[in-house]
Amino acid sequence: MLYIKSFTFNTLLENTYLVYDDTKQCIVVDPGCYSQQEKNTVANFIYKNKLQITHLINTHCHIDHVVGNHFIKTTYQVPLSIHSLEKDNLKLALAFSGNYNMPNYIPCDPDVFLNKKKYITVGNYTLDILFLPGHSLGHIALYEKKNKLCIAGDVLFKKSIGRTDLPGGDYNTLMHSIKNTLFLLDNDTTIYPGHGKTTTIGNEKKYNSFFK
């Protein structure tokens, strides 16, 4: 069985995800843990559930999604994976850290570029890498077909979409990514967004005012 554990962290109420299965292999997606208490919360869950961290992945590299990278990377000795088009955003994160009350952010360099891969594995499961630019240049999502779930970062939210006024953002590109990639998934696919509550593809087609 595939499990998803979510945490809401830092001043921007970002959703951090741990994805794992019965083999105990686990990936960490968008670690937003900034304070020591938040880091302890993640570490305690990993320890209590005896999880083996195999991947550290950023859907995109805005400060609220990367502020915990250094902690996860150094604590569990795993490589950091991003899309290569997010390199500039990762560098900019330090400049933005003070604006969002995260002045002690420690940058770290990427090790793997996800645009060179089509999928990653978590134990016995395969997660497809979807390219979804618009909120940022190199935004990606992780989609698991069998369980119909998608960790979508800041592309699609419950009754909303990601902002496009940050570096690399573009409204028309974002709408194209949603309509021509996410909305092709089954309607009962669960979306795990970067902020807020989960939703489904079907609900967003029906209730999201951006698509009326």
N, CA and C of each residue as an Amber inpcrd file, in Angstrom:
protein
   636
   0.8420000  -1.1900000   0.0000000   0.0000000   0.0000000   0.0000000
   0.8850000   1.2500000   0.0000000   0.4260000   2.2790000  -0.6970000
   1.1590000   3.5370000  -0.7430000   0.5400000   4.5200000   0.2470000
   1.4080000   5.1650000   1.0200000   0.9380000   6.0850000   2.0560000
   1.4830000   7.4870000   1.7830000   0.6930000   8.4940000   2.1420000
   1.1510000   9.8760000   2.0690000   0.8950000  10.5400000   3.4100000
   1.9570000  11.0490000   4.0070000   1.8610000  11.8130000   5.2440000
   2.1610000  13.2710000   4.9270000   1.2650000  14.1550000   5.3300000
   1.4710000  15.5770000   5.0580000   1.6980000  16.3460000   6.3510000
   2.5020000  17.3850000   6.2470000   2.7470000  18.3290000   7.3290000
   2.5840000  19.7340000   6.7580000   2.1110000  20.6600000   7.5770000
   2.0140000  22.0520000   7.1520000   3.0090000  22.8730000   7.9580000
   3.9480000  23.5180000   7.2560000   5.0910000  24.1450000   7.9080000
   5.3100000  25.5890000   7.4570000   6.1030000  26.2760000   8.2120000
   6.6600000  27.6170000   8.0180000   5.5840000  28.7000000   7.8950000
   6.0570000  29.9270000   7.7220000   5.1560000  31.0800000   7.7570000
   4.1740000  31.1160000   6.5960000   4.4550000  30.3710000   5.5300000
   3.5760000  30.3670000   4.3550000   2.6500000  29.1550000   4.3210000
   2.6210000  28.4060000   5.4140000   1.7170000  27.2510000   5.5420000
   1.8420000  26.3060000   4.3470000   3.0770000  25.9100000   4.1150000
   3.4010000  25.0240000   2.9900000   3.2020000  23.5680000   3.3760000
   2.7420000  22.7630000   2.4210000   2.5310000  21.3370000   2.6610000
   3.7720000  20.5420000   2.2660000   4.3220000  19.8420000   3.2460000
   5.4400000  18.9230000   3.0410000   4.8850000  17.5050000   3.0000000
   5.3880000  16.6830000   2.0810000   4.8490000  15.3300000   1.9260000
   5.9290000  14.2630000   2.0760000   5.5790000  13.2090000   2.8150000
   6.3610000  11.9780000   2.8610000   5.5380000  10.8940000   2.1730000
   6.1320000  10.2670000   1.1800000   5.4490000   9.2240000   0.4070000
   6.2120000   7.9220000   0.6150000   5.5170000   6.8810000   1.0690000
   6.2030000   5.6310000   1.3840000   5.2450000   4.4490000   1.2290000
   5.8110000   3.2510000   1.2050000   4.9750000   2.0500000   1.1180000
   5.3950000   1.0540000   2.1830000   4.9020000  -0.1780000   2.0920000
   5.1490000  -1.1740000   3.1310000   6.6020000  -1.6400000   3.1960000
   7.3950000  -1.3270000   2.1680000   8.8220000  -1.6560000   2.2220000
   9.5700000  -0.6850000   3.1230000   8.8970000   0.4190000   3.4960000
   9.4550000   1.4900000   4.3280000  10.3650000   2.4470000   3.5520000
  10.5170000   2.2310000   2.2390000  11.2080000   3.2310000   1.4470000
  10.3390000   4.4770000   1.3480000  10.9690000   5.6470000   1.3690000
  10.2120000   6.8900000   1.4900000  10.9010000   8.0110000   0.7210000
  10.0950000   8.8760000   0.1030000  10.6310000  10.0920000  -0.4890000
  10.0690000  11.2940000   0.2690000  10.8580000  12.3490000   0.3490000
  10.4220000  13.6020000   0.9520000  10.2410000  14.6150000  -0.1630000
   9.0470000  15.1980000  -0.2290000   8.7350000  16.1520000  -1.2850000
   8.4850000  17.5240000  -0.6740000   9.2470000  18.5080000  -1.1260000
   9.0940000  19.9070000  -0.7180000   9.1870000  20.1000000   0.8000000
  10.3270000  19.8250000   1.3900000  10.4470000  19.9880000   2.8450000
  10.4120000  21.4660000   3.2480000   9.3320000  21.8470000   3.8860000
   9.1780000  23.2300000   4.3350000   9.4970000  23.4250000   5.7940000
  10.0900000  22.4250000   6.4210000  10.3970000  22.4960000   7.8520000
  11.5100000  23.5110000   8.0990000  11.1690000  24.5660000   8.8140000
  12.1470000  25.6310000   9.0800000  12.6040000  25.6480000  10.5340000
  11.6600000  25.6970000  11.4530000  12.0230000  25.7620000  12.8700000
  12.5430000  24.4060000  13.3450000  13.2230000  24.4230000  14.4740000
  13.7210000  23.1630000  15.0280000  12.5610000  22.2420000  15.3880000
  11.4740000  22.8160000  15.8670000  10.3010000  22.0050000  16.1930000
   9.7450000  21.3140000  14.9600000   9.6970000  22.0380000  13.8480000
   9.1980000  21.4360000  12.6060000  10.1310000  20.3290000  12.1230000
  11.4270000  20.5590000  12.2250000  12.3830000  19.5210000  11.8390000
  12.2440000  18.2960000  12.7230000  12.0400000  18.5170000  14.0180000
  11.8540000  17.3900000  14.9390000  10.5890000  16.6040000  14.6080000
   9.5460000  17.3170000  14.1910000   8.2900000  16.6470000  13.8380000
   8.4990000  15.6640000  12.6910000   9.2180000  16.0960000  11.6750000
   9.5020000  15.2160000  10.5360000  10.3980000  14.0610000  10.9690000
  11.4600000  14.3750000  11.6790000  12.4130000  13.3450000  12.0930000
  11.7660000  12.2990000  12.9940000  10.8960000  12.7290000  13.8930000
  10.2260000  11.7830000  14.7920000   9.3040000  10.8520000  14.0260000
   8.6040000  11.3870000  13.0130000   7.7170000  10.5310000  12.2180000
   8.5270000   9.5020000  11.4440000   9.6300000   9.9480000  10.8630000
  10.4900000   9.0270000  10.1170000  11.0460000   7.9480000  11.0400000
  11.4810000   8.3410000  12.2190000  12.0570000   7.3810000  13.1690000
  11.0120000   6.3830000  13.6710000   9.8570000   6.8810000  14.0860000
   8.8230000   6.0110000  14.6450000   8.2940000   5.0210000  13.6210000
   8.2840000   5.4130000  12.3530000   7.7670000   4.5310000  11.3050000
   8.8700000   3.7610000  10.5830000  10.1110000   3.9340000  11.0700000
  11.2630000   3.1970000  10.5500000  11.4110000   3.3580000   9.0450000
  11.2700000   4.5960000   8.5790000  11.3240000   4.8720000   7.1490000
  12.7580000   5.0530000   6.6760000  13.0070000   4.6100000   5.4560000
  14.3060000   4.7860000   4.8150000  14.1440000   5.8360000   3.7180000
  14.7410000   6.9970000   3.9040000  14.6040000   8.0770000   2.9360000
  15.4970000   7.7980000   1.7310000  14.9030000   7.7550000   0.5440000
  15.6500000   7.4310000  -0.6740000  15.7490000   8.6060000  -1.6390000
  14.8160000   9.5560000  -1.5620000  14.8360000  10.7050000  -2.4600000
  14.3980000  11.9630000  -1.7130000  14.9790000  13.0820000  -2.0930000
  14.5460000  14.4100000  -1.6730000  14.2130000  15.1800000  -2.9500000
  12.9550000  15.6020000  -3.0780000  12.4850000  16.1810000  -4.3370000
  11.8000000  17.5180000  -4.0900000  12.1190000  18.4980000  -4.9260000
  11.3910000  19.7650000  -4.9360000  10.5280000  19.8190000  -6.1840000
   9.2170000  20.0400000  -6.0080000   8.3660000  20.2560000  -7.1810000
   8.7590000  21.5400000  -7.8890000   9.1920000  22.5140000  -7.1120000
   9.7580000  23.7690000  -7.6030000  10.5600000  24.3590000  -6.4510000
  11.2580000  25.4700000  -6.7110000  12.2560000  25.9020000  -5.7280000
  11.9930000  27.2660000  -5.1180000  10.7410000  27.5760000  -4.8440000
  10.4420000  28.7680000  -4.0540000  10.7950000  28.4950000  -2.5940000
  11.1120000  29.5520000  -1.8620000  11.6860000  29.4220000  -0.5240000
  10.8730000  28.5310000   0.4140000   9.5390000  28.6300000   0.3750000
   8.7280000  27.8650000   1.3250000   8.7740000  26.3640000   1.0700000
   9.1850000  25.9690000  -0.1370000   9.2460000  24.5480000  -0.4890000
  10.6450000  23.9610000  -0.3560000  11.6450000  24.8150000  -0.1400000
  13.0240000  24.3200000  -0.1120000  13.7340000  24.5940000   1.2000000
  13.0750000  25.2980000   2.1190000  13.7630000  25.7450000   3.3290000
  14.2670000  24.5860000   4.1850000  13.6730000  23.3990000   4.0380000
  14.1190000  22.2240000   4.7880000  15.0490000  21.3090000   4.0180000
  15.4560000  21.7090000   2.8180000  16.3260000  20.8540000   2.0050000
  17.6060000  20.4500000   2.7320000  18.2840000  21.4310000   3.3060000
  19.5690000  21.1510000   3.9430000  19.4050000  20.1520000   5.0860000
  18.3590000  20.3100000   5.8630000  18.1180000  19.3910000   6.9840000
  17.9020000  17.9630000   6.4920000  17.0400000  17.7790000   5.5080000
  16.7540000  16.4300000   5.0070000  17.9800000  15.8400000   4.3140000
  18.6260000  16.6400000   3.4820000  19.7740000  16.1450000   2.7100000
  20.9130000  15.6930000   3.6120000  21.2240000  16.4830000   4.6230000
  22.3610000  16.1540000   5.4860000  22.0150000  15.1080000   6.5440000
  20.7830000  15.1310000   7.0330000  20.3900000  14.1730000   8.0710000
  20.2970000  12.7620000   7.5150000  19.7500000  12.6450000   6.2880000
  19.4840000  11.3090000   5.7380000  20.3940000  10.9590000   4.5650000
  21.3370000  11.8630000   4.2650000  22.3530000  11.5910000   3.2340000
  21.7170000  11.1540000   1.9140000  20.7980000  11.9880000   1.4290000
  20.1370000  11.7090000   0.1600000  20.3790000  12.8680000  -0.8030000
  20.3760000  12.6110000  -2.0990000  20.5740000  13.6770000  -3.0760000
  19.3220000  14.5370000  -3.2290000  19.5390000  15.7930000  -3.5920000
  18.4430000  16.7130000  -3.8730000  18.1370000  16.6830000  -5.3660000
  16.8610000  16.4530000  -5.6970000  16.4300000  16.3610000  -7.0860000
  15.4930000  17.5070000  -7.4360000  15.8130000  18.2250000  -8.5220000
  14.9620000  19.2950000  -9.0300000  14.9710000  19.2450000 -10.5550000
  14.0640000  19.9830000 -11.1900000  14.1660000  20.1980000 -12.6320000
  15.2640000  21.2290000 -12.8660000  16.0300000  21.0620000 -13.9260000
  17.1680000  21.9610000 -14.1590000  16.7340000  23.4170000 -14.3450000
  15.5080000  23.6480000 -14.8130000  15.0280000  25.0100000 -14.9970000
  14.7270000  25.7090000 -13.6730000  14.8100000  24.9800000 -12.5720000
  14.5880000  25.5740000 -11.2500000  15.8840000  26.0160000 -10.5670000
  17.0060000  25.8900000 -11.2370000  18.2840000  26.2540000 -10.6170000
  18.3100000  27.7200000 -10.1840000  17.7720000  28.6000000 -11.0180000
  17.7810000  30.0260000 -10.6690000  16.8850000  30.3100000  -9.4670000
  15.7120000  29.6670000  -9.4100000  14.8320000  29.8550000  -8.2590000
  15.4830000  29.3490000  -6.9780000  16.2290000  28.2640000  -7.0870000
  16.9110000  27.7360000  -5.9050000  17.9520000  28.7320000  -5.4060000
  18.6270000  29.3930000  -6.3300000  19.6000000  30.4190000  -5.9380000
  18.9000000  31.6400000  -5.3440000  17.7330000  31.9940000  -5.8860000
  16.9940000  33.1640000  -5.4100000  16.3740000  32.9510000  -4.0340000
  16.2160000  31.7030000  -3.6420000  15.5450000  31.4110000  -2.3690000
  16.2180000  32.1210000  -1.2020000  17.5250000  32.2160000  -1.2330000
  18.2350000  32.8850000  -0.1430000  17.8470000  34.3600000  -0.0570000
  17.6890000  35.0010000  -1.2100000  17.3090000  36.4190000  -1.2270000
  15.9030000  36.6270000  -0.6850000  15.0270000  35.6540000  -0.8860000
  13.6410000  35.7670000  -0.4300000  13.4590000  35.3290000   1.0240000
  14.4320000  34.6330000   1.5770000  14.2480000  34.0190000   2.8950000
  13.9410000  35.0420000   3.9820000  14.6070000  36.1730000   3.9560000
  14.3710000  37.1950000   4.9730000  13.0020000  37.8310000   4.8580000
  12.4940000  37.9370000   3.6370000  11.1790000  38.5460000   3.4200000
  10.0630000  37.7230000   4.0580000  10.2820000  36.4300000   4.2120000
   9.2570000  35.5340000   4.7410000   9.6400000  34.9960000   6.1180000
  10.4570000  35.7520000   6.8350000  10.8120000  35.4390000   8.2150000
  11.4970000  34.0810000   8.3510000  12.3630000  33.7780000   7.3800000
  13.1540000  32.5530000   7.4460000  14.6220000  32.8840000   7.2030000
  15.1770000  33.7970000   8.0210000  16.5320000  34.3090000   7.7550000
  17.6390000  33.2840000   7.9580000  17.3620000  32.1900000   8.6360000
  18.3980000  31.1900000   8.8960000  18.4080000  30.0590000   7.8720000
  17.7540000  30.2850000   6.7510000  17.7440000  29.3010000   5.6600000
  19.1650000  28.9800000   5.2050000  19.4630000  27.6910000   5.0730000
  20.7780000  27.2410000   4.6040000  20.6170000  26.6530000   3.2050000
  21.1860000  27.2760000   2.1920000  21.0610000  26.7390000   0.8280000
  21.8390000  25.4410000   0.6600000  21.4370000  24.6570000  -0.3270000
  22.2390000  23.5020000  -0.7360000  22.0460000  23.2810000  -2.2340000
  23.0290000  22.7020000  -2.8660000  23.0210000  22.5300000  -4.3130000
  22.2450000  21.2800000  -4.7290000  21.6610000  21.3100000  -5.9350000
  20.9780000  20.1150000  -6.4470000  21.9830000  19.0510000  -6.8740000
  21.5610000  17.8050000  -6.8390000  22.4160000  16.6860000  -7.2390000
  21.8890000  15.9570000  -8.4670000  20.5600000  15.9860000  -8.6430000
  19.9130000  15.2550000  -9.7420000  18.9390000  16.1890000 -10.4310000
  18.8940000  16.1310000 -11.7650000  17.9350000  16.9260000 -12.5270000
  16.8320000  16.0210000 -13.0670000  15.6120000  16.3220000 -12.6620000
  14.4900000  15.4330000 -12.9350000  14.0340000  15.4640000 -14.3920000
  14.4130000  16.4860000 -15.1540000  14.0350000  16.5030000 -16.5590000
  14.7610000  15.4230000 -17.3510000  15.7400000  14.7920000 -16.7330000
  16.4260000  13.6710000 -17.3730000  15.7930000  12.3280000 -17.0120000
  14.7120000  12.3900000 -16.2150000  14.0400000  11.1660000 -15.7860000
  12.5500000  11.2420000 -16.1020000  11.9250000  10.0940000 -16.3400000
  10.4880000  10.0360000 -16.5910000   9.7050000   9.6110000 -15.3510000
  10.3840000   8.9860000 -14.4210000   9.7020000   8.4990000 -13.2210000
  10.7240000   8.2660000 -12.1170000  10.2060000   8.1080000 -10.8940000
  11.0150000   7.6520000  -9.7760000  10.2720000   6.4980000  -9.1200000
  10.9700000   5.6980000  -8.3500000  10.3340000   4.5860000  -7.6570000
  10.3560000   4.8270000  -6.1540000   9.2910000   4.3790000  -5.5130000
   9.1930000   4.3850000  -4.0540000   8.7840000   2.9760000  -3.6580000
   9.7350000   2.2040000  -3.1890000   9.4220000   0.8170000  -2.8680000
   8.9100000   0.0890000  -4.0960000   7.6790000  -0.3940000  -4.0260000
   7.0740000  -1.1500000  -5.1180000   6.2370000  -0.2940000  -6.0580000
   6.3280000   1.0130000  -5.9260000   5.4850000   1.9140000  -6.7150000
   6.3310000   2.8140000  -7.6150000   5.7210000   3.1930000  -8.7350000
   6.3500000   4.0860000  -9.6950000   5.5700000   5.3850000  -9.7630000
   6.2570000   6.5090000  -9.6250000   5.6320000   7.8210000  -9.7260000
   6.1470000   8.5110000 -10.9780000   5.2230000   8.8230000 -11.8920000
   5.5880000   9.5320000 -13.1100000   5.9090000  10.9860000 -12.7880000
   6.8710000  11.5380000 -13.4860000   7.2340000  12.9440000 -13.3420000
   6.5270000  13.7390000 -14.4230000   5.6360000  14.6360000 -14.0190000
   4.8840000  15.4670000 -14.9570000   5.5080000  16.8630000 -14.9950000
   5.7410000  17.3780000 -16.1730000   6.2930000  18.7180000 -16.3450000
   5.1490000  19.7150000 -16.4300000   5.0860000  20.6570000 -15.4660000
   3.9490000  21.5760000 -15.3530000   4.4360000  23.0170000 -15.1530000
   5.0430000  23.6170000 -16.1520000   5.4980000  25.0050000 -16.0040000
   4.3290000  25.9790000 -15.9190000   4.6210000  27.1730000 -15.4320000
   3.6040000  28.2230000 -15.3330000   3.6820000  28.9570000 -14.0200000
   3.6670000  28.2210000 -12.9280000   3.9350000  28.8420000 -11.6200000
   5.4160000  29.1720000 -11.5200000   6.2330000  28.3290000 -12.0930000
   7.6690000  28.5570000 -12.2270000   8.1230000  27.8180000 -13.4850000
   9.3460000  28.0940000 -13.9150000   9.8030000  27.5620000 -15.1990000
   9.9100000  26.0390000 -15.2330000  10.3860000  25.4600000 -14.1340000
  10.6570000  24.0290000 -14.1340000   9.8150000  23.2340000 -13.1620000
   8.5960000  23.6750000 -12.9400000   7.7210000  23.0050000 -11.9760000
   7.3720000  21.5980000 -12.4520000   7.4370000  20.6450000 -11.5170000
   7.0400000  19.2670000 -11.8300000   6.0140000  18.7830000 -10.8020000
   5.3440000  17.6930000 -11.1340000   4.4570000  17.0080000 -10.1960000
   4.7870000  15.5270000 -10.2290000   4.3480000  14.8010000  -9.2160000
   4.5620000  13.3540000  -9.1300000   3.2010000  12.6620000  -9.1480000
   3.0280000  11.7420000 -10.1000000   1.7230000  11.1000000 -10.3100000
   1.8540000   9.5890000 -10.1970000   1.0250000   9.0000000  -9.3340000
   0.9940000   7.5420000  -9.1760000  -0.3540000   7.0350000  -9.7060000
  -0.3020000   6.3010000 -10.8040000  -1.5080000   5.9400000 -11.5570000
  -2.4000000   4.9470000 -10.8140000  -1.8070000   3.9340000 -10.1820000
  -2.5910000   2.8790000  -9.5480000  -3.4870000   3.4300000  -8.4510000
  -2.9310000   4.3070000  -7.6180000  -3.6950000   4.8840000  -6.5180000
  -4.3520000   6.2110000  -6.8860000  -4.1360000   6.6610000  -8.1140000
  -4.7310000   7.8890000  -8.6270000  -4.4750000   9.0680000  -7.6840000
  -3.1980000   9.3720000  -7.5250000  -2.8200000  10.4990000  -6.6790000
  -1.7140000  11.2960000  -7.3480000  -1.7140000  12.5940000  -7.0740000
  -0.7500000  13.4890000  -7.6890000  -0.3070000  14.5450000  -6.6830000
   0.9960000  14.6030000  -6.4240000   1.5600000  15.6750000  -5.6080000
   1.8940000  16.8060000  -6.5650000   1.0890000  17.8620000  -6.5070000
   1.0520000  18.8450000  -7.5940000   1.7360000  20.1630000  -7.2750000
   2.3610000  20.2990000  -6.1150000   3.0270000  21.5540000  -5.8100000
   2.0710000  22.7300000  -5.8510000   2.5180000  23.8300000  -6.4710000
   1.7210000  25.0610000  -6.4820000   1.0640000  25.3240000  -7.8260000
   0.7280000  24.2780000  -8.5480000   0.0700000  24.4410000  -9.8450000
  -1.4400000  24.5750000  -9.6750000  -2.0410000  23.6270000  -8.9600000
  -3.4910000  23.5810000  -8.8170000  -3.8510000  23.4200000  -7.3470000
  -4.7580000  24.2810000  -6.8850000  -5.2480000  24.2210000  -5.5160000
  -6.7500000  23.9590000  -5.5150000  -7.3020000  23.7200000  -4.3350000
  -8.7380000  23.5800000  -4.2130000  -9.3980000  24.9170000  -4.5530000
 -10.1200000  24.9530000  -5.6610000 -10.8310000  26.1280000  -6.1620000
  -9.9110000  27.2990000  -6.4920000  -8.6460000  27.0030000  -6.7970000
  -7.7340000  28.0770000  -7.1690000  -6.5790000  27.4970000  -7.9820000
  -5.6510000  28.3740000  -8.3910000  -4.4630000  27.9660000  -9.1230000
  -3.2570000  28.6930000  -8.5210000  -2.0730000  28.2960000  -8.9320000
  -0.8640000  28.9320000  -8.4400000  -0.6990000  30.3530000  -8.9540000
  -0.0220000  31.1820000  -8.2030000   0.2490000  32.5520000  -8.6250000
   1.2740000  32.5460000  -9.7540000   1.2470000  33.5870000 -10.5650000
   2.1480000  33.6330000 -11.7260000   2.9580000  34.9310000 -11.7720000
   3.0360000  35.6320000 -10.6350000   3.7350000  36.9180000 -10.5950000
   5.1520000  36.8160000 -10.0320000   5.6410000  35.6050000  -9.8070000
   7.0060000  35.4050000  -9.3340000   7.9100000  35.0710000 -10.5270000
   9.2380000  35.1570000 -10.3640000  10.1390000  34.8810000 -11.4830000
   9.8580000  33.5280000 -12.1430000   9.6900000  33.5540000 -13.4660000
   9.4070000  32.3330000 -14.2140000   7.9420000  32.0020000 -14.3300000
   7.0790000  32.7890000 -13.7030000   5.6520000  32.5290000 -13.7670000
   5.0140000  33.0930000 -15.0270000   3.9950000  32.4040000 -15.5230000
   3.2640000  32.8770000 -16.6960000   1.8710000  32.2700000 -16.6800000
   0.8590000  33.1180000 -16.6880000  -0.5190000  32.6590000 -16.5370000
  -0.9430000  31.7080000 -17.6620000  -0.6970000  32.0780000 -18.9020000
  -1.1350000  31.2430000 -20.0200000  -0.4350000  29.8850000 -20.0080000
   0.8330000  29.8950000 -19.6430000   1.5740000  28.6270000 -19.5500000
   1.0030000  27.7500000 -18.4430000   0.6730000  28.3570000 -17.3160000
   0.0890000  27.6020000 -16.2010000  -1.2380000  26.9790000 -16.5970000
  -2.1050000  27.7580000 -17.2270000  -3.4070000  27.2390000 -17.6460000
  -3.2410000  26.1030000 -18.6510000  -2.2720000  26.2300000 -19.5370000
  -2.0030000  25.1610000 -20.5040000  -1.5560000  23.8880000 -19.7870000
  -0.6930000  24.0360000 -18.7870000  -0.2210000  22.8670000 -18.0340000
  -1.3690000  22.1470000 -17.3420000  -2.2610000  22.9200000 -16.7600000
  -3.3920000  22.3130000 -16.0510000  -4.3370000  21.6260000 -17.0220000
  -4.7420000  22.3410000 -18.0660000  -5.7440000  21.8100000 -18.9850000
  -5.2230000  20.6520000 -19.8210000  -3.9450000  20.6960000 -20.1820000
  -3.4170000  19.7140000 -21.1220000  -2.5900000  18.6070000 -20.4820000
  -2.4070000  18.6820000 -19.1710000  -1.7180000  17.6010000 -18.4630000
  -2.5430000  17.1260000 -17.2640000  -2.7580000  17.9780000 -16.2850000
  -3.4900000  17.5470000 -15.0920000  -4.9220000  17.1410000 -15.4170000
  -5.6090000  17.9280000 -16.2530000  -7.0200000  17.6360000 -16.5280000
  -7.2070000  16.4400000 -17.4460000  -6.1230000  15.8450000 -17.9060000
  -6.2180000  14.5920000 -18.6590000  -6.1850000  13.3770000 -17.7360000
  -5.8570000  13.6080000 -16.4610000  -5.8970000  12.5180000 -15.4790000
  -7.3430000  12.1930000 -15.1380000  -7.5770000  11.0090000 -14.5850000
  -8.9400000  10.6000000 -14.2160000  -9.5450000  11.5920000 -13.2280000
 -10.8430000  11.7910000 -13.3240000 -11.5360000  12.7620000 -12.4680000
 -11.4000000  12.4480000 -10.9840000 -11.2390000  11.1740000 -10.6340000
 -11.1280000  10.8150000  -9.2150000  -9.6780000  10.8050000  -8.7270000
  -8.7710000  11.3570000  -9.5120000  -7.3860000  11.5120000  -9.0720000
  -7.3180000  12.5550000  -7.9550000  -6.6960000  12.1960000  -6.8450000
  -6.5480000  13.1270000  -5.7240000  -5.3440000  14.0240000  -5.9440000
  -5.5570000  15.3240000  -5.7850000  -4.4870000  16.3100000  -5.8890000
  -4.0250000  16.6830000  -4.4830000  -2.7340000  16.4940000  -4.2360000
  -2.1040000  16.9190000  -2.9920000  -1.3420000  18.2090000  -3.2950000
  -1.8970000  19.3560000  -2.9360000  -1.2980000  20.6380000  -3.3440000
  -0.2160000  21.1250000  -2.3890000   0.4960000  22.1460000  -2.8320000
   1.5490000  22.7200000  -2.0100000   1.0470000  23.5530000  -0.8580000
  -0.2300000  23.9440000  -0.9130000  -0.8700000  24.7000000   0.1630000
  -2.3400000  24.2930000   0.2080000  -2.8990000  24.2680000   1.4010000
  -4.3250000  24.0040000   1.5250000  -4.6880000  22.5350000   1.4930000
  -5.9870000  22.2880000   1.3600000  -6.5310000  20.9370000   1.4460000
  -6.4440000  20.1970000   0.1160000  -6.5400000  18.8630000   0.2090000
  -6.5620000  18.0440000  -0.9960000  -7.8510000  18.2930000  -1.7750000
  -7.7990000  17.9400000  -3.0500000  -8.9780000  18.0430000  -3.8960000
  -8.8990000  16.9470000  -4.9430000  -9.7680000  16.9530000  -5.9280000
  -9.7090000  15.9880000  -7.0180000  -9.7760000  16.7260000  -8.3470000
  -9.3310000  16.0560000  -9.3750000  -9.4050000  16.6400000 -10.7150000
 -10.8540000  16.9590000 -11.0740000 -11.7580000  16.0380000 -10.7800000
 -13.1620000  16.2500000 -11.1070000 -13.7480000  17.4560000 -10.4000000
 -13.4100000  17.6310000  -9.1260000 -13.9230000  18.7800000  -8.3780000
 -13.4320000  20.0970000  -8.9640000 -12.1680000  20.1220000  -9.3880000
 -11.6300000  21.3740000  -9.9280000 -12.2090000  21.6980000 -11.2970000
 -12.4670000  20.6960000 -12.0950000 -13.1360000  20.9290000 -13.3720000
 -14.5300000  21.5220000 -13.1520000 -15.1780000  21.0830000 -12.0810000
 -16.5600000  21.4680000 -11.8410000 -16.6920000  22.7690000 -11.0470000
 -15.8250000  22.9670000 -10.0580000 -16.0420000  24.0680000  -9.1030000
 -14.9940000  25.1830000  -9.1600000 -13.8650000  24.9440000  -9.8250000
 -12.8080000  25.9630000  -9.8360000 -13.2020000  27.0820000 -10.8120000
 -13.3130000  28.2990000 -10.2810000 -13.8130000  29.4230000 -11.0880000
 -12.8730000  29.7900000 -12.2430000 -11.6230000  29.3670000 -12.1780000
 -10.6940000  29.6490000 -13.2820000 -11.0180000  28.8490000 -14.5270000
 -11.8880000  27.8400000 -14.3920000 -12.1650000  26.9770000 -15.5290000
 -13.6460000  26.9720000 -15.9120000 -14.3790000  27.9840000 -15.4460000
 -15.7760000  28.0880000 -15.8220000 -15.9000000  28.4760000 -17.2930000
